Amino acid sequence: VLEIAAQDRKHRLAALKNRTEGSGESILKFRNYDPTSREPKKSSDEIDNLDTVEYAVKGLAESILAKDEELRNEELDVFNIAPKRPNWDLKRELSKKMHLLNKADQLAINTLLRQRLSKPDSNGQELASATNKPTGLINYADDDDD
């Protein structure tokens, strides 16, 4: 059994060797030497660069860099970077507190106006009865939006 496996392996290796070598002739490729003129080859960059990846992507790097530079100039607009109002977060935090304080201020203003209108003036008349108009005061004590 081992002899058969060894012979099969030898046959496969021989077939592989024949396949890689071809017909037995080796083709010489002269890279730096011209056998017809028996002189060194002159470098021809055009022929050498046709098959390279660098030649295939030659203009790609420049175009990408140009597009990137355009995007950088576009993105560096100061108005896009900085917020329009630097204290917007402070206003947001204080708006809840200010809502309550504004209600208290309106309530205090209403009570002061009621007191002034209910006081008799120097003529002995109350201002509210002298105008004969409803006061139209807003009662904020009943209005709780919380």
Helices and strands as residue ranges (DSSP letters): H 2-21, E 33-34, E 39-40, H 45-49, H 53-56, H 60-75, H 78-81, H 88-118, H 127-131
